[in-house]
Amino acid sequence: AMALKRFHSGIMVHRIFGLAFIQEFCTNFRRNDSYFDNYSLASWLLSSSVLHHVYMPNNSQPHPELIKKSADIIKFLAEQRMLTCSCIDLIWNRLTESFKSDD
């Protein structure tokens, strides 16, 4: 709960720290082979809209450090077969928008 609270902070350093904690949590769960725990964490990540908050931060560009830290979360969701098409579309659309605006 504290990690999510920090992640939703308006201060970028807190957001990065919160996401780093969530990332580490995913890594630790991946090492543990308990399906129920992994399923619960993946469900929580989706219901908490973690990826949405990484890639759609208040209509501004996604922060590069948050994008880097989200990679393990994306891998975790994919391993649990819970990476949805809407998650993939969100990531793809937001990143391609970023590249187009850089041109």
N, CA, C and O atoms as a MOPAC input file, in Angstrom:
PM7 MOZYME 1SCF
protein

 N      0.82700 1    -1.19300 1     0.00000 1
 C      0.00000 1     0.00000 1     0.00000 1
 C      0.87000 1     1.25600 1     0.00000 1
 O      0.54000 1     2.24100 1    -0.66100 1
 N      1.97900 1     1.22500 1     0.73800 1
 C      2.86400 1     2.38500 1     0.79000 1
 C      3.52300 1     2.62300 1    -0.56700 1
 O      3.68200 1     3.76800 1    -0.98900 1
 N      3.90200 1     1.55000 1    -1.24300 1
 C      4.53200 1     1.69300 1    -2.55600 1
 C      3.56300 1     2.34000 1    -3.54000 1
 O      3.95800 1     3.21000 1    -4.31700 1
 N      2.31700 1     1.92800 1    -3.51200 1
 C      1.32300 1     2.49700 1    -4.41900 1
 C      1.06000 1     3.95900 1    -4.07300 1
 O      0.86900 1     4.78600 1    -4.96500 1
 N      1.05100 1     4.27100 1    -2.80700 1
 C      0.84800 1     5.66400 1    -2.38100 1
 C      1.99300 1     6.54200 1    -2.88800 1
 O      1.76100 1     7.64000 1    -3.39400 1
 N      3.21900 1     6.06000 1    -2.75200 1
 C      4.37000 1     6.81100 1    -3.26400 1
 C      4.31300 1     6.92200 1    -4.78400 1
 O      4.61500 1     7.97200 1    -5.35300 1
 N      3.92500 1     5.83500 1    -5.43100 1
 C      3.85100 1     5.82500 1    -6.88600 1
 C      2.84800 1     6.85800 1    -7.40200 1
 O      3.04800 1     7.42700 1    -8.47500 1
 N      1.78800 1     7.10100 1    -6.66200 1
 C      0.77000 1     8.07600 1    -7.07300 1
 C      1.10800 1     9.50000 1    -6.63600 1
 O      0.31700 1    10.41700 1    -6.86200 1
 N      2.24600 1     9.69300 1    -6.02700 1
 C      2.66800 1    11.01000 1    -5.56600 1
 C      2.88400 1    11.95200 1    -6.74900 1
 O      3.12900 1    11.50800 1    -7.87100 1
 N      2.79200 1    13.22500 1    -6.49400 1
 C      3.07700 1    14.22100 1    -7.51800 1
 C      4.56700 1    14.50400 1    -7.65500 1
 O      4.98000 1    15.23600 1    -8.55400 1
 N      5.37000 1    13.93400 1    -6.77700 1
 C      6.81600 1    14.15700 1    -6.79300 1
 C      7.47900 1    12.97600 1    -7.51300 1
 O      7.32800 1    11.82400 1    -7.10800 1
 N      8.20900 1    13.28200 1    -8.57500 1
 C      8.75300 1    12.22600 1    -9.42500 1
 C      9.67100 1    11.27700 1    -8.66500 1
 O      9.62500 1    10.07000 1    -8.90500 1
 N     10.49400 1    11.77600 1    -7.76700 1
 C     11.39200 1    10.89600 1    -7.00700 1
 C     10.58900 1     9.88100 1    -6.21000 1
 O     10.98600 1     8.71900 1    -6.12000 1
 N      9.47400 1    10.29200 1    -5.63600 1
 C      8.61200 1     9.36300 1    -4.89300 1
 C      7.97200 1     8.35100 1    -5.83400 1
 O      7.84300 1     7.17200 1    -5.50500 1
 N      7.57200 1     8.82900 1    -7.00800 1
 C      6.96400 1     7.92700 1    -7.98200 1
 C      7.94900 1     6.84500 1    -8.41700 1
 O      7.59100 1     5.67200 1    -8.52000 1
 N      9.18400 1     7.24900 1    -8.67000 1
 C     10.21600 1     6.29200 1    -9.08200 1
 C     10.48400 1     5.29200 1    -7.96400 1
 O     10.58700 1     4.09100 1    -8.21500 1
 N     10.59600 1     5.78200 1    -6.72500 1
 C     10.83300 1     4.90000 1    -5.58700 1
 C      9.66800 1     3.91400 1    -5.41100 1
 O      9.88800 1     2.72400 1    -5.18200 1
 N      8.44400 1     4.40800 1    -5.51700 1
 C      7.27100 1     3.54300 1    -5.38000 1
 C      7.22800 1     2.46100 1    -6.44500 1
 O      6.93300 1     1.30200 1    -6.15400 1
 N      7.52400 1     2.84700 1    -7.69100 1
 C      7.51700 1     1.86200 1    -8.77100 1
 C      8.68100 1     0.87500 1    -8.61500 1
 O      8.54300 1    -0.30300 1    -8.94400 1
 N      9.81100 1     1.34700 1    -8.12000 1
 C     10.95000 1     0.45200 1    -7.88700 1
 C     10.58300 1    -0.60600 1    -6.85000 1
 O     10.97300 1    -1.76600 1    -6.98100 1
 N      9.84200 1    -0.21200 1    -5.83200 1
 C      9.41400 1    -1.17100 1    -4.81300 1
 C      8.45600 1    -2.19700 1    -5.41200 1
 O      8.56600 1    -3.39100 1    -5.13200 1
 N      7.51200 1    -1.73000 1    -6.23800 1
 C      6.56700 1    -2.63900 1    -6.90600 1
 C      7.33400 1    -3.57400 1    -7.83600 1
 O      7.03300 1    -4.76600 1    -7.90000 1
 N      8.31700 1    -3.04700 1    -8.55200 1
 C      9.14900 1    -3.84600 1    -9.44800 1
 C      9.87600 1    -4.93400 1    -8.66000 1
 O      9.89100 1    -6.09200 1    -9.07800 1
 N     10.47200 1    -4.57900 1    -7.53500 1
 C     11.18900 1    -5.54800 1    -6.71200 1
 C     10.23300 1    -6.61700 1    -6.17500 1
 O     10.58300 1    -7.79400 1    -6.09100 1
 N      9.04600 1    -6.19300 1    -5.82200 1
 C      8.02500 1    -7.12500 1    -5.34400 1
 C      7.69700 1    -8.15300 1    -6.42600 1
 O      7.57400 1    -9.34500 1    -6.14200 1
 N      7.55800 1    -7.68400 1    -7.67100 1
 C      7.28600 1    -8.59400 1    -8.79100 1
 C      8.44000 1    -9.57200 1    -8.98600 1
 O      8.22000 1   -10.76000 1    -9.21700 1
 N      9.65400 1    -9.07400 1    -8.89200 1
 C     10.83100 1    -9.93000 1    -9.04800 1
 C     10.85600 1   -11.01200 1    -7.97800 1
 O     11.13400 1   -12.17400 1    -8.27500 1
 N     10.56800 1   -10.64000 1    -6.74200 1
 C     10.54300 1   -11.62000 1    -5.65500 1
 C      9.42700 1   -12.64200 1    -5.83900 1
 O      9.61600 1   -13.82200 1    -5.54500 1
 N      8.28000 1   -12.20900 1    -6.31400 1
 C      7.17600 1   -13.13400 1    -6.55900 1
 C      7.51000 1   -14.09100 1    -7.68700 1
 O      7.10200 1   -15.25200 1    -7.65800 1
 N      8.25700 1   -13.61100 1    -8.69100 1
 C      8.64200 1   -14.48300 1    -9.80900 1
 C      9.54400 1   -15.61200 1    -9.32100 1
 O      9.49000 1   -16.72400 1    -9.84700 1
 N     10.36000 1   -15.33600 1    -8.33200 1
 C     11.24900 1   -16.37400 1    -7.77300 1
 C     10.45700 1   -17.41600 1    -6.99400 1
 O     10.82100 1   -18.59100 1    -6.95800 1
 N      9.37500 1   -16.97300 1    -6.37500 1
 C      8.50300 1   -17.87100 1    -5.62100 1
 C      7.55400 1   -18.50000 1    -6.63700 1
 O      6.96400 1   -17.79400 1    -7.45500 1
 N      7.40500 1   -19.79900 1    -6.59200 1
 C      6.62500 1   -20.48600 1    -7.61500 1
 C      5.18600 1   -20.74800 1    -7.18700 1
 O      4.59100 1   -21.74300 1    -7.60200 1
 N      4.62800 1   -19.88400 1    -6.37700 1
 C      3.27200 1   -20.07600 1    -5.90400 1
 C      2.29200 1   -19.38000 1    -6.85300 1
 O      2.26100 1   -18.15200 1    -6.92400 1
 N      1.50800 1   -20.14900 1    -7.56600 1
 C      0.58100 1   -19.59000 1    -8.54800 1
 C     -0.39700 1   -18.61400 1    -7.90300 1
 O     -0.66400 1   -17.55000 1    -8.45900 1
 N     -0.93300 1   -18.96600 1    -6.73300 1
 C     -1.92500 1   -18.09500 1    -6.10100 1
 C     -1.33400 1   -16.73200 1    -5.78700 1
 O     -1.97200 1   -15.70900 1    -6.03900 1
 N     -0.12800 1   -16.70300 1    -5.24300 1
 C      0.49700 1   -15.41900 1    -4.92400 1
 C      0.76200 1   -14.60800 1    -6.18700 1
 O      0.50100 1   -13.40600 1    -6.23300 1
 N      1.28100 1   -15.27600 1    -7.20500 1
 C      1.55200 1   -14.58800 1    -8.46500 1
 C      0.26800 1   -14.05600 1    -9.08600 1
 O      0.22900 1   -12.92800 1    -9.57600 1
 N     -0.77400 1   -14.86400 1    -9.06400 1
 C     -2.06200 1   -14.44300 1    -9.61500 1
 C     -2.61100 1   -13.24100 1    -8.84300 1
 O     -3.12500 1   -12.29400 1    -9.43800 1
 N     -2.49700 1   -13.28600 1    -7.53100 1
 C     -2.99500 1   -12.18700 1    -6.70200 1
 C     -2.24800 1   -10.89400 1    -7.00100 1
 O     -2.85800 1    -9.83200 1    -7.12200 1
 N     -0.92900 1   -10.98600 1    -7.11900 1
 C     -0.14100 1    -9.79200 1    -7.41700 1
 C     -0.47900 1    -9.25200 1    -8.80500 1
 O     -0.64400 1    -8.04400 1    -8.97500 1
 N     -0.58200 1   -10.12600 1    -9.78400 1
 C     -0.91600 1    -9.68700 1   -11.14400 1
 C     -2.30000 1    -9.02500 1   -11.17200 1
 O     -2.49000 1    -8.00600 1   -11.83700 1
 N     -3.24700 1    -9.59900 1   -10.46100 1
 C     -4.59000 1    -9.00200 1   -10.38400 1
 C     -4.53500 1    -7.63300 1    -9.73600 1
 O     -5.20500 1    -6.70200 1   -10.18100 1
 N     -3.73300 1    -7.50900 1    -8.68000 1
 C     -3.59800 1    -6.21900 1    -7.99300 1
 C     -2.96500 1    -5.18300 1    -8.91500 1
 O     -3.40400 1    -4.03300 1    -8.94600 1
 N     -1.93300 1    -5.58200 1    -9.67100 1
 C     -1.29300 1    -4.64700 1   -10.59700 1
 C     -2.29200 1    -4.12200 1   -11.62200 1
 O     -2.29200 1    -2.93500 1   -11.94700 1
 N     -3.14300 1    -5.01400 1   -12.12900 1
 C     -4.13900 1    -4.58700 1   -13.11100 1
 C     -5.22500 1    -3.72400 1   -12.48300 1
 O     -5.60800 1    -2.69900 1   -13.04900 1
 N     -5.72100 1    -4.12800 1   -11.32400 1
 C     -6.79600 1    -3.35700 1   -10.68900 1
 C     -6.30400 1    -2.00700 1   -10.18500 1
 O     -7.09100 1    -1.06800 1   -10.06100 1
 N     -5.01700 1    -1.90000 1    -9.89500 1
 C     -4.44200 1    -0.63300 1    -9.44100 1
 C     -4.01800 1     0.25700 1   -10.60400 1
 O     -3.56600 1     1.38300 1   -10.39700 1
 N     -4.16500 1    -0.24600 1   -11.81700 1
 C     -3.83300 1     0.50900 1   -13.03700 1
 C     -2.39400 1     1.02500 1   -13.03500 1
 O     -2.13300 1     2.15100 1   -13.45900 1
 N     -1.47400 1     0.20600 1   -12.56200 1
 C     -0.07600 1     0.63100 1   -12.46100 1
 C      0.47100 1     1.02300 1   -13.82900 1
 O      1.07000 1     2.08900 1   -13.96800 1
 N      0.27600 1     0.18300 1   -14.83700 1
 C      0.80500 1     0.50800 1   -16.16300 1
 C      0.14800 1     1.75000 1   -16.74700 1
 O      0.80000 1     2.54800 1   -17.42200 1
 N     -1.12000 1     1.90800 1   -16.49000 1
 C     -1.81200 1     3.10900 1   -16.96800 1
 C     -1.15600 1     4.36600 1   -16.39000 1
 O     -0.97000 1     5.35600 1   -17.09800 1
 N     -0.81300 1     4.32200 1   -15.11700 1
 C     -0.20100 1     5.48500 1   -14.47700 1
 C      1.24300 1     5.70800 1   -14.92600 1
 O      1.74500 1     6.83000 1   -14.85600 1
 N      1.90800 1     4.65900 1   -15.38400 1
 C      3.25900 1     4.82600 1   -15.93500 1
 C      3.18200 1     5.49200 1   -17.30500 1
 O      3.92300 1     6.43200 1   -17.59000 1
 N      2.28000 1     4.99700 1   -18.14600 1
 C      2.25800 1     5.42700 1   -19.54100 1
 C      1.28100 1     6.56800 1   -19.83300 1
 O      1.33700 1     7.15400 1   -20.91400 1
 N      0.40800 1     6.88600 1   -18.91700 1
 C     -0.54400 1     7.99300 1   -19.10700 1
 C     -0.53600 1     8.92900 1   -17.89900 1
 O     -1.57600 1     9.12400 1   -17.27000 1
 N      0.60500 1     9.50500 1   -17.56800 1
 C      0.68800 1    10.34400 1   -16.36900 1
 C      0.12100 1    11.74500 1   -16.58400 1
 O      0.82000 1    12.63300 1   -17.07300 1
 N     -1.12100 1    11.93800 1   -16.22700 1
 C     -1.75800 1    13.26100 1   -16.29100 1
 C     -1.53500 1    13.97800 1   -17.62000 1
 O     -1.19400 1    15.16100 1   -17.65700 1
 N     -1.73200 1    13.24600 1   -18.69700 1
 C     -1.61900 1    13.80300 1   -20.05100 1
 C     -0.24600 1    14.37800 1   -20.37500 1
 O     -0.13100 1    15.22100 1   -21.26500 1
 N      0.78900 1    13.94500 1   -19.67700 1
 C      2.14200 1    14.37600 1   -20.01700 1
 C      2.91400 1    13.17800 1   -20.56300 1
 O      2.40100 1    12.06000 1   -20.59100 1
 N      4.12700 1    13.41600 1   -20.98900 1
 C      4.94500 1    12.33400 1   -21.52600 1
 C      5.34900 1    11.37300 1   -20.41000 1
 O      5.62800 1    11.80900 1   -19.29300 1
 N      5.38200 1    10.07800 1   -20.69800 1
 C      5.85200 1     9.11400 1   -19.69700 1
 C      7.31500 1     9.40700 1   -19.33500 1
 O      8.11400 1     9.74800 1   -20.20700 1
 N      7.65600 1     9.27700 1   -18.07000 1
 C      9.01600 1     9.53400 1   -17.62100 1
 C      9.90100 1     8.33100 1   -17.98200 1
 O      9.52100 1     7.19000 1   -17.71600 1
 N     11.07300 1     8.56900 1   -18.58200 1
 C     11.94200 1     7.45800 1   -19.00700 1
 C     12.30900 1     6.49200 1   -17.87400 1
 O     12.39400 1     5.28500 1   -18.10200 1
 N     12.52200 1     6.99200 1   -16.68600 1
 C     12.89300 1     6.11400 1   -15.57000 1
 C     11.73000 1     5.19900 1   -15.17400 1
 O     11.94000 1     4.03800 1   -14.82100 1
 N     10.51300 1     5.72200 1   -15.23300 1
 C      9.34300 1     4.89400 1   -14.93300 1
 C      9.15300 1     3.82400 1   -16.01100 1
 O      8.77400 1     2.69200 1   -15.71100 1
 N      9.41900 1     4.18900 1   -17.25300 1
 C      9.30300 1     3.21600 1   -18.34200 1
 C     10.30100 1     2.08100 1   -18.13800 1
 O      9.95000 1     0.91300 1   -18.30500 1
 N     11.53700 1     2.41000 1   -17.77900 1
 C     12.55500 1     1.37600 1   -17.53400 1
 C     12.11900 1     0.43200 1   -16.43000 1
 O     12.24200 1    -0.78600 1   -16.56000 1
 N     11.61100 1     0.99500 1   -15.34200 1
 C     11.22500 1     0.17800 1   -14.19200 1
 C      9.97300 1    -0.64200 1   -14.47000 1
 O      9.73600 1    -1.65300 1   -13.80900 1
 N      9.17600 1    -0.22100 1   -15.43500 1
 C      7.94500 1    -0.96200 1   -15.73600 1
 C      8.21100 1    -2.24600 1   -16.51100 1
 O      7.32400 1    -3.09300 1   -16.61400 1
 N      9.40600 1    -2.40900 1   -17.05600 1
 C      9.70900 1    -3.58700 1   -17.87300 1
 C      9.51500 1    -4.88200 1   -17.09100 1
 O      8.93500 1    -5.83400 1   -17.61300 1
 N      9.99100 1    -4.93100 1   -15.84600 1
 C      9.82800 1    -6.14900 1   -15.04100 1
 C      8.36200 1    -6.40600 1   -14.71000 1
 O      7.94200 1    -7.55600 1   -14.58600 1
 N      7.59400 1    -5.34600 1   -14.56700 1
 C      6.16500 1    -5.50100 1   -14.28600 1
 C      5.45800 1    -6.07300 1   -15.51500 1
 O      4.58900 1    -6.93800 1   -15.39600 1
 N      5.83600 1    -5.58600 1   -16.68700 1
 C      5.27100 1    -6.10300 1   -17.93300 1
 C      5.64100 1    -7.57500 1   -18.10300 1
 O      4.79300 1    -8.39000 1   -18.46400 1
 N      6.90500 1    -7.91700 1   -17.84500 1
 C      7.33900 1    -9.32400 1   -17.93500 1
 C      6.54400 1   -10.19100 1   -16.96800 1
 O      6.09400 1   -11.28000 1   -17.32400 1
 N      6.37600 1    -9.70200 1   -15.74800 1
 C      5.63700 1   -10.46400 1   -14.73800 1
 C      4.20600 1   -10.72300 1   -15.19700 1
 O      3.72000 1   -11.85000 1   -15.10800 1
 N      3.53000 1    -9.68500 1   -15.68700 1
 C      2.15900 1    -9.85600 1   -16.16000 1
 C      2.10400 1   -10.83400 1   -17.33200 1
 O      1.18600 1   -11.65000 1   -17.41700 1
 N      3.08700 1   -10.75600 1   -18.23900 1
 C      3.12100 1   -11.67000 1   -19.38400 1
 C      3.33100 1   -13.11100 1   -18.91900 1
 O      2.68400 1   -14.02700 1   -19.42600 1
 N      4.22600 1   -13.31000 1   -17.96700 1
 C      4.47300 1   -14.66300 1   -17.45200 1
 C      3.23100 1   -15.25200 1   -16.78800 1
 O      3.01900 1   -16.46400 1   -16.81500 1
 N      2.42300 1   -14.39500 1   -16.19900 1
 C      1.19500 1   -14.85500 1   -15.54300 1
 C      0.03500 1   -14.94000 1   -16.53100 1
 O     -1.09200 1   -15.26300 1   -16.15600 1
 N      0.32600 1   -14.64500 1   -17.80200 1
 C     -0.68000 1   -14.62600 1   -18.87200 1
 C     -1.80500 1   -13.63300 1   -18.56100 1
 O     -2.97900 1   -13.87700 1   -18.84300 1
 N     -1.39900 1   -12.50500 1   -17.96800 1
 C     -2.38000 1   -11.48500 1   -17.60900 1
 C     -2.05500 1   -10.12400 1   -18.23400 1
 O     -2.64500 1    -9.11000 1   -17.86200 1
 N     -1.12500 1   -10.10800 1   -19.17500 1
 C     -0.84200 1    -8.88000 1   -19.90600 1
 C     -1.91200 1    -8.75900 1   -20.98300 1
 O     -1.89500 1    -9.49700 1   -21.96800 1
 N     -2.82000 1    -7.84900 1   -20.79800 1
 C     -3.98200 1    -7.74600 1   -21.67400 1
 C     -3.65300 1    -6.98500 1   -22.95800 1
 O     -2.65400 1    -6.27200 1   -23.04200 1
 N     -4.50800 1    -7.15500 1   -23.93500 1
 C     -4.36300 1    -6.40100 1   -25.18500 1
 C     -4.46300 1    -4.90500 1   -24.92700 1
 O     -3.77800 1    -4.11300 1   -25.57400 1
 N     -5.31300 1    -4.51700 1   -23.98700 1
 C     -5.43300 1    -3.08600 1   -23.69100 1
 C     -4.14900 1    -2.54200 1   -23.07300 1
 O     -3.79800 1    -1.38700 1   -23.31000 1
 N     -3.44200 1    -3.35400 1   -22.28200 1
 C     -2.13600 1    -2.93100 1   -21.73900 1
 C     -1.12700 1    -2.74600 1   -22.86300 1
 O     -0.40400 1    -1.75100 1   -22.90700 1
 N     -1.08900 1    -3.71000 1   -23.76400 1
 C     -0.14800 1    -3.64000 1   -24.89000 1
 C     -0.47400 1    -2.44000 1   -25.76900 1
 O      0.42700 1    -1.71300 1   -26.18900 1
 N     -1.75400 1    -2.22900 1   -26.04800 1
 C     -2.16100 1    -1.07700 1   -26.85600 1
 C     -1.76900 1     0.23500 1   -26.18200 1
 O     -1.27400 1     1.14800 1   -26.84300 1
 N     -1.98500 1     0.33500 1   -24.88700 1
 C     -1.62500 1     1.54100 1   -24.13700 1
 C     -0.13600 1     1.83000 1   -24.28200 1
 O      0.25800 1     2.94900 1   -24.61200 1
 N      0.68200 1     0.82100 1   -24.03400 1
 C      2.13700 1     0.98900 1   -24.11100 1
 C      2.55000 1     1.36700 1   -25.53700 1
 O      3.29300 1     2.32600 1   -25.74200 1
 N      2.06700 1     0.61500 1   -26.50300 1
 C      2.43400 1     0.86100 1   -27.90000 1
 C      2.02200 1     2.25900 1   -28.35000 1
 O      2.83000 1     3.00300 1   -28.90500 1
 N      0.77300 1     2.60800 1   -28.10900 1
 C      0.27500 1     3.90900 1   -28.56700 1
 C      1.01500 1     5.06200 1   -27.90300 1
 O      1.36000 1     6.04600 1   -28.55700 1
 N      1.25500 1     4.93900 1   -26.62100 1
 C      1.91300 1     6.03200 1   -25.90500 1
 C      3.36200 1     6.19200 1   -26.35300 1
 O      3.83600 1     7.31500 1   -26.53100 1
 N      4.06300 1     5.08700 1   -26.53600 1
 C      5.45200 1     5.18400 1   -26.95400 1
 C      5.59300 1     5.63900 1   -28.39900 1
 O      6.51800 1     6.38500 1   -28.72000 1
 N      4.69000 1     5.20200 1   -29.27900 1
 C      4.76500 1     5.66600 1   -30.65200 1
 C      4.40300 1     7.15000 1   -30.73900 1
 O      4.94800 1     7.86700 1   -31.57800 1
 N      3.49200 1     7.61900 1   -29.88400 1
 C      3.19800 1     9.05600 1   -29.81100 1
 C      4.44600 1     9.83500 1   -29.40800 1
 O      4.72700 1    10.90200 1   -29.95400 1
 N      5.18800 1     9.29000 1   -28.44900 1
 C      6.40700 1     9.95700 1   -27.97500 1
 C      7.42400 1    10.08500 1   -29.09000 1
 O      8.05600 1    11.13200 1   -29.23500 1
 N      7.59300 1     9.02100 1   -29.89000 1
 C      8.54600 1     9.08600 1   -30.99200 1
 C      8.08500 1    10.05700 1   -32.06500 1
 O      8.90700 1    10.77100 1   -32.64000 1
 N      6.79000 1    10.09800 1   -32.34600 1
 C      6.28000 1    11.02500 1   -33.35900 1
 C      6.47500 1    12.46400 1   -32.92500 1
 O      6.79800 1    13.31900 1   -33.75000 1
 N      6.28100 1    12.75100 1   -31.62800 1
 C      6.42700 1    14.13300 1   -31.15000 1
 C      7.87400 1    14.55900 1   -31.11000 1
 O      8.15700 1    15.75700 1   -31.07900 1
 N      8.82600 1    13.59300 1   -31.11000 1
 C     10.25200 1    13.92600 1   -31.12900 1
 C     10.73700 1    14.32900 1   -32.51600 1
 O     11.78900 1    14.95400 1   -32.65100 1
 N      9.96500 1    13.96800 1   -33.55900 1
 C     10.38300 1    14.26700 1   -34.94400 1
 C     10.36100 1    15.72700 1   -35.25800 1
 O     10.68600 1    16.12400 1   -36.37700 1

